[in-house]
Amino acid sequence: MSAEMLILVLLIITALGFDFTNGFHDTGNAMATSIATGALKPKVAVGISAILNLVGAFLSVEVAATITKDVLNIQSKNGGLASGLNAETALLIIFAGLVGGILWNLFTWLFGLPSSSSHALFGGLIGAGIAAAVSINWHGILGKIIIPALLAPVIACVVAATGTWLIYAITNKLADRQKDNGFRYGQIATASLVSLAHGTGDAQKTMGVIAMALIASGHLDAGSVKHGLPFWVVFSCAAAIALGTYLGGWRIIRTLGKGLVEIAPPQGLAAEASSAAIILTSSAAGMALSTTHVATGSILGSGVGKKGAEVRWAVAGRMVVAWVTTLPAAGVVGALCYFLASAIGDLPGAIAIFVVLIALASYMYWRAQQNKVDAGNVNAEWTDENGLIPADTADTPKSTTVA
């Protein structure tokens, strides 16, 4: 097997690893509010979300096509590689970008911060591309990534706040118990729709990266992407994101469900409906939107729209800091990985950054186990805005308010 083929195999494995982290990192976008309100038991919620992420991944390739052409200009107009690039270099750029995205995903997961997996991926690719002096498609990034990233949480917040206000205005004569029980059933439907939308949007991002690598190595024609991708690409990405979703990103689910807003079922339904509508619309338009930004904006909006609701703005502030730093931080990691790989050499360099990835990922996983969050304590009361889990529940997971 040639060095180029070995790099491609390592890259595809790493891409599926990113897809896996995307799944558990973003599970909270769909299911955090349903878990927090007791509409679904934690393990049931992640199981439903995993199945629908799997299904959603087969529904479209618009976002995948965006990834192949609107981030890095590794293709020339005649269909080959851009001037000055060979297949090994192009693969190393993509490989380094993936490593940057994975490490930032794991770092923010460790601290329970719902940052954007999409922006971590884009940041890693952009950083590696800049390090390799490859042309960056700034126009595509601005139009399909940056502007949507700025507008999406604001729009989601406004839509969810409006929906929450209307729900409470219409049902103000009903007893709280009647409202909560009814809206819990509604939450099951809306949370499921968000999961479907997430699979439609986010699984495609990894498909697009694998497609870009296949194009760079001459195994796929660039013009064929808009008509569909090889089945094995779609299936493997769908399975990876579904598996990650099923394992549950409990640390981030906890932050979104308990740390941001004290949420009731009517608010949860409004937030989830808002998120689903915006994510599905953007996916149809080929916009690589961050589901995290949308979901977080919607949850904040559900707090703003309910009179007297508690919104923890300090937690929201930390999330915004993570959002702002995601692109540049992942970009720096992607650039460093490319410099390391290119300094060592094509195949040895790829192996070196793969080893670095495994080592750092293992360390962060070990650190997370020292203050474990799981299905047993994900709904524990949020008593310390600076701590992920209250001290009295950190070491003794227990059942909480979920019915």
Phi and psi in degrees as a GROMACS rama.xvg file:
@    title "Ramachandran Plot"
@    xaxis  label "Phi"
@    yaxis  label "Psi"
@TYPE xy
-72.2238  162.593  SER-2
-60.6911  -40.3474  ALA-3
-60.2885  -43.2389  GLU-4
-67.3685  -38.1096  MET-5
-65.2992  -40.4756  LEU-6
-62.6623  -42.2324  ILE-7
-61.1182  -42.7955  LEU-8
-63.3549  -45.2589  VAL-9
-61.0538  -39.8372  LEU-10
-63.315  -44.261  LEU-11
-65.0407  -40.5352  ILE-12
-60.6454  -43.1329  ILE-13
-67.5228  -38.2033  THR-14
-61.8113  -41.8155  ALA-15
-67.8684  -31.6773  LEU-16
-63.6987  -40.7671  GLY-17
-62.201  -43.0796  PHE-18
-59.9292  -39.4008  ASP-19
-61.8874  -47.7328  PHE-20
-64.9915  -33.9614  THR-21
-60.6295  -40.01  ASN-22
-62.5495  -52.6239  GLY-23
-77.0042  -24.7242  PHE-24
-68.8153  -33.4303  HIS-25
-106.84  4.79331  ASP-26
-56.2779  -37.9745  THR-27
-61.8255  -25.7763  GLY-28
-58.4058  -35.8629  ASN-29
-94.23  -39.328  ALA-30
-112.746  -6.60044  MET-31
-59.2207  -44.3332  ALA-32
-71.3305  -36.073  THR-33
-66.9584  -36.3822  SER-34
-69.7165  -42.4698  ILE-35
-64.6781  -35.9646  ALA-36
-87.9504  -7.36796  THR-37
85.147  8.98362  GLY-38
-63.88  -34.1284  ALA-39
-136.675  142.792  LEU-40
-68.9969  147.521  LYS-41
-51.8128  -49.4493  PRO-42
-72.1393  -31.2869  LYS-43
-65.7458  -41.7081  VAL-44
-60.6194  -48.4586  ALA-45
-69.7171  -29.3312  VAL-46
-65.4952  -46.5399  GLY-47
-61.504  -44.5652  ILE-48
-61.4176  -40.1638  SER-49
-62.9417  -45.1729  ALA-50
-61.7161  -43.9666  ILE-51
-74.4413  -30.097  LEU-52
-62.2435  -40.7644  ASN-53
-61.2142  -47.6203  LEU-54
-64.7573  -45.1828  VAL-55
-59.8551  -30.9598  GLY-56
-63.7365  -20.6741  ALA-57
-91.9656  0.40449  PHE-58
-87.357  -19.906  LEU-59
-161.003  159.295  SER-60
-127.905  13.2096  VAL-61
-61.3618  -45.2078  GLU-62
-67.5005  -38.4109  VAL-63
-59.3169  -41.6039  ALA-64
-63.9195  -36.6278  ALA-65
-61.3193  -43.6138  THR-66
-61.8689  -39.5409  ILE-67
-67.9402  -24.3125  THR-68
-125.588  -15.4016  LYS-69
-108.384  13.5873  ASP-70
-120.471  -65.8565  VAL-71
-109.243  137.81  LEU-72
-92.7992  71.9354  ASN-73
-92.9711  -6.95051  ILE-74
-107.126  141.932  GLN-75
-85.5662  169.77  SER-76
-67.0456  -24.4238  LYS-77
-89.054  5.04763  ASN-78
102.187  -11.4123  GLY-79
-88.6257  -165.574  GLY-80
-78.9984  152.098  LEU-81
-62.0145  157.031  ALA-82
-57.0138  134.1  SER-83
88.3497  -5.36686  GLY-84
-104.341  139.825  LEU-85
-114.697  172.642  ASN-86
-61.6736  -42.2669  ALA-87
-62.3961  -43.4201  GLU-88
-64.3389  -44.4017  THR-89
-59.7809  -41.6648  ALA-90
-67.1848  -38.2176  LEU-91
-64.1598  -37.6902  LEU-92
-61.1559  -49.1706  ILE-93
-64.3184  -42.2561  ILE-94
-59.6192  -48.9997  PHE-95
-62.6723  -38.8422  ALA-96
-62.3226  -40.1989  GLY-97
-62.9035  -42.1415  LEU-98
-62.6312  -41.7384  VAL-99
-59.6049  -42.7692  GLY-100
-65.3281  -43.557  GLY-101
-64.1442  -46.6208  ILE-102
-64.681  -37.4519  LEU-103
-69.2859  -39.0868  TRP-104
-56.827  -46.7466  ASN-105
-68.8847  -37.4194  LEU-106
-63.5877  -46.6632  PHE-107
-70.7905  -34.0078  THR-108
-61.9372  -41.1216  TRP-109
-55.272  -37.5365  LEU-110
-97.3495  8.88221  PHE-111
67.9925  26.8313  GLY-112
-98.0563  121.201  LEU-113
-79.6493  71.263  PRO-114
-82.3547  174.115  SER-115
-86.8006  118.187  SER-116
-63.82  -36.6919  SER-117
-61.2724  -47.4346  SER-118
-70.6114  -29.3844  HIS-119
-62.9915  -42.6481  ALA-120
-64.7267  -48.4487  LEU-121
-63.6055  -41.4353  PHE-122
-60.8764  -44.8899  GLY-123
-60.0228  -44.3538  GLY-124
-65.6174  -42.3011  LEU-125
-65.198  -43.8458  ILE-126
-61.8294  -44.635  GLY-127
-65.2213  -38.1437  ALA-128
-64.7796  -42.2417  GLY-129
-63.9983  -42.5925  ILE-130
-60.7381  -32.7445  ALA-131
-91.2354  2.70449  ALA-132
61.0792  35.3274  ALA-133
-90.099  145.283  VAL-134
-64.0686  131.453  SER-135
-101.854  135.21  ILE-136
-82.0362  77.2283  ASN-137
-63.9874  -32.5431  TRP-138
-63.9376  -45.2344  HIS-139
-66.5111  -39.4222  GLY-140
-64.0542  -42.441  ILE-141
-64.474  -47.4885  LEU-142
-76.5755  -35.5756  GLY-143
-101.907  -12.5001  LYS-144
-126.628  -58.1741  ILE-145
-67.0674  -53.0768  ILE-146
-61.7937  -46.8397  ILE-147
-58.6156  -35.0164  PRO-148
-64.9326  -35.4329  ALA-149
-76.5265  -37.8643  LEU-150
-84.5374  -34.582  LEU-151
-57.297  -50.9376  ALA-152
-65.5008  -31.8633  PRO-153
-68.0394  -46.9451  VAL-154
-63.1523  -44.2393  ILE-155
-61.4948  -40.6626  ALA-156
-62.5275  -45.8533  CYS-157
-64.8882  -45.1382  VAL-158
-63.2616  -45.7954  VAL-159
-67.1424  -39.1429  ALA-160
-63.7727  -42.21  ALA-161
-63.8847  -44.8743  THR-162
-63.1812  -41.3956  GLY-163
-63.4588  -45.0887  THR-164
-60.228  -43.1532  TRP-165
-65.0928  -42.1127  LEU-166
-58.9926  -48.0828  ILE-167
-70.4941  -31.0792  TYR-168
-68.3017  -40.3215  ALA-169
-73.3943  -33.9982  ILE-170
-106.195  18.4038  THR-171
-64.3273  -18.7733  ASN-172
-90.0877  -7.40999  LYS-173
-85.6545  150.263  LEU-174
-68.2427  150.34  ALA-175
-56.9711  -38.1068  ASP-176
-64.4098  -40.2901  ARG-177
-63.8128  -44.0828  GLN-178
-62.8738  -47.8525  LYS-179
-62.9242  -45.0501  ASP-180
-62.9627  -42.7281  ASN-181
-66.3339  -44.13  GLY-182
-74.1683  -21.9452  PHE-183
-62.241  -40.0796  ARG-184
-64.9246  -40.4189  TYR-185
-62.6862  -35.5435  GLY-186
-62.1419  -33.6939  GLN-187
-59.7417  -42.6364  ILE-188
-69.3914  -45.8522  ALA-189
-70.451  -38.4639  THR-190
-63.8781  -37.623  ALA-191
-63.9093  -38.4401  SER-192
-66.5166  -38.2079  LEU-193
-63.3868  -41.1697  VAL-194
-61.8875  -42.4744  SER-195
-61.6631  -43.8626  LEU-196
-64.6323  -38.2735  ALA-197
-63.7247  -43.3818  HIS-198
-62.5206  -38.3616  GLY-199
-64.0725  -38.654  THR-200
-88.9582  -53.6971  GLY-201
-79.3645  -35.7623  ASP-202
-62.1569  -30.6411  ALA-203
-66.4951  -26.5436  GLN-204
-64.91  -41.5723  LYS-205
-70.1957  -37.4369  THR-206
-56.8837  -42.7126  MET-207
-63.4721  -38.3259  GLY-208
-66.9909  -44.5573  VAL-209
-63.504  -40.9506  ILE-210
-61.2215  -41.0419  ALA-211
-61.5608  -40.9261  MET-212
-66.3484  -40.5378  ALA-213
-65.8608  -37.0184  LEU-214
-65.1313  -45.7617  ILE-215
-61.3795  -34.1269  ALA-216
-92.2921  3.3749  SER-217
81.4365  14.9027  GLY-218
-96.0648  -1.8988  HIS-219
-150.608  139.383  LEU-220
-83.8334  130.737  ASP-221
-60.0323  -36.5304  ALA-222
-70.1714  -16.1131  GLY-223
-84.4881  -13.0074  SER-224
-61.8123  -41.8613  VAL-225
-65.9162  -15.7495  LYS-226
-96.9019  -5.28184  HIS-227
137.106  162.863  GLY-228
-115.624  159.362  LEU-229
-54.7477  142.462  PRO-230
-57.7517  -38.3261  PHE-231
-64.0313  -31.8863  TRP-232
-66.85  -49.3296  VAL-233
-62.9842  -46.9135  VAL-234
-65.5775  -45.3461  PHE-235
-65.0832  -39.2779  SER-236
-68.1144  -41.0534  CYS-237
-61.6309  -43.1718  ALA-238
-67.8369  -39.6927  ALA-239
-65.4332  -44.5772  ALA-240
-70.5952  -33.4298  ILE-241
-67.8547  -41.0616  ALA-242
-63.947  -44.5456  LEU-243
-60.6847  -40.7133  GLY-244
-63.3764  -42.008  THR-245
-63.9731  -35.8681  TYR-246
-69.6846  -21.4957  LEU-247
78.7788  119.286  GLY-248
-86.7515  72.0764  GLY-249
-60.9862  -31.1977  TRP-250
-64.561  -42.207  ARG-251
-79.2317  -35.3003  ILE-252
-56.8962  -41.6843  ILE-253
-63.2417  -45.3294  ARG-254
-62.1103  -45.5876  THR-255
-70.839  -37.8543  LEU-256
-82.5254  -33.0262  GLY-257
-119.357  -25.7873  LYS-258
-89.6489  -22.2746  GLY-259
-93.6234  -49.9045  LEU-260
-142.333  138.988  VAL-261
-76.8302  104.351  GLU-262
-106.405  138.763  ILE-263
-107.398  161.712  ALA-264
-52.2867  -42.4343  PRO-265
-60.1946  -39.2371  PRO-266
-65.9075  -40.2257  GLN-267
-61.0231  -43.5317  GLY-268
-62.8048  -44.2136  LEU-269
-62.1779  -42.3228  ALA-270
-64.5875  -45.9105  ALA-271
-68.2835  -40.1134  GLU-272
-63.5348  -41.4308  ALA-273
-61.4508  -47.0867  SER-274
-61.0775  -46.7577  SER-275
-61.2201  -44.3956  ALA-276
-61.8409  -43.3338  ALA-277
-72.318  -41.944  ILE-278
-66.2493  -44.5652  ILE-279
-65.2913  -38.6176  LEU-280
-63.5086  -44.4337  THR-281
-67.2181  -38.0814  SER-282
-63.2329  -40.6867  SER-283
-64.0446  -29.6266  ALA-284
-88.1114  -0.958948  ALA-285
78.3579  16.6795  GLY-286
-86.6396  129.232  MET-287
-83.7817  69.4847  ALA-288
-77.3196  148.591  LEU-289
-83.3513  115.676  SER-290
-66.176  -27.9596  THR-291
-64.5891  -45.6545  THR-292
-61.272  -42.7795  HIS-293
-64.5107  -49.3612  VAL-294
-64.0364  -41.8931  ALA-295
-65.8378  -42.2933  THR-296
-60.7384  -38.928  GLY-297
-66.8982  -41.9235  SER-298
-65.5608  -42.1436  ILE-299
-60.0438  -42.3093  LEU-300
-61.932  -35.4738  GLY-301
-66.7204  -27.8523  SER-302
-77.7098  -39.8526  GLY-303
-65.398  -36.2556  VAL-304
-77.9075  -12.7324  GLY-305
-103.327  123.584  LYS-306
-62.3218  127.357  LYS-307
81.9567  2.65076  GLY-308
-70.1805  147.632  ALA-309
-91.4876  121.324  GLU-310
-114.993  124.951  VAL-311
-89.7001  91.9017  ARG-312
-67.7458  -26.3936  TRP-313
-64.554  -41.0222  ALA-314
-65.6587  -43.3698  VAL-315
-59.8039  -38.2794  ALA-316
-63.1422  -40.71  GLY-317
-65.2794  -35.9172  ARG-318
-63.6021  -43.6142  MET-319
-62.5617  -40.1706  VAL-320
-59.1952  -43.1308  VAL-321
-63.575  -39.9492  ALA-322
-60.4989  -47.8854  TRP-323
-66.0169  -34.5487  VAL-324
-88.6888  -10.3811  THR-325
-60.0465  -54.4589  THR-326
-58.1994  -54.2874  LEU-327
-66.1666  -38.1991  PRO-328
-65.5941  -47.6652  ALA-329
-63.6209  -33.9287  ALA-330
-63.6264  -42.0477  GLY-331
-62.3398  -44.0597  VAL-332
-64.0719  -43.4722  VAL-333
-60.2056  -41.4594  GLY-334
-65.9098  -44.1784  ALA-335
-62.0315  -40.5691  LEU-336
-64.2589  -39.5677  CYS-337
-66.4813  -43.7712  TYR-338
-58.5614  -42.9941  PHE-339
-63.1132  -48.4929  LEU-340
-64.1123  -43.3963  ALA-341
-70.5927  -30.3175  SER-342
-69.8135  -35.6967  ALA-343
-80.0644  -37.4517  ILE-344
128.224  160.762  GLY-345
-52.4864  -74.1903  ASP-346
-69.839  -47.6701  LEU-347
-58.8354  -35.4462  PRO-348
-65.8383  -42.0873  GLY-349
-62.9828  -41.7109  ALA-350
-64.4857  -39.3083  ILE-351
-62.1915  -46.9727  ALA-352
-73.2721  -25.1422  ILE-353
-66.7447  -41.0492  PHE-354
-65.0963  -41.7151  VAL-355
-59.4383  -43.9917  VAL-356
-58.8591  -48.7986  LEU-357
-62.0383  -42.4253  ILE-358
-64.5062  -48.1009  ALA-359
-69.8444  -37.4122  LEU-360
-63.6443  -41.4541  ALA-361
-64.3499  -39.7826  SER-362
-64.3033  -44.4214  TYR-363
-67.3005  -35.4008  MET-364
-63.3099  -43.3039  TYR-365
-61.3249  -42.7787  TRP-366
-61.4885  -39.1967  ARG-367
-63.9967  -32.0608  ALA-368
-70.6975  -16.5214  GLN-369
-73.5275  -20.0796  GLN-370
-140.817  72.1832  ASN-371
-76.2906  137.174  LYS-372
-117.695  129.865  VAL-373
-145.279  -168.358  ASP-374
-63.0848  -22.1388  ALA-375
-78.2322  -31.2059  GLY-376
-122.345  10.3472  ASN-377
-61.6553  -26.9702  VAL-378
-102.627  14.3871  ASN-379
-60.0297  148.55  ALA-380
-59.1259  138.167  GLU-381
-85.8452  99.7279  TRP-382
-106.982  -10.1312  THR-383
-139.31  111.396  ASP-384
-64.9117  -17.9678  GLU-385
-97.0138  -1.47058  ASN-386
-123.509  140.618  GLY-387
-70.1879  -41.4708  LEU-388
-132.26  132.938  ILE-389
-56.1076  147.355  PRO-390
-57.7509  -35.0211  ALA-391
-77.3541  -7.15748  ASP-392
-118.939  -6.24084  THR-393
-63.142  -39.9268  ALA-394
-100.461  -7.17318  ASP-395
-131.552  76.8333  THR-396
-54.0196  140.997  PRO-397
-146.964  164.668  LYS-398
-69.9484  146.948  SER-399
-125.62  -139.601  THR-400
-78.1713  -7.56426  THR-401
-67.7322  129.886  VAL-402
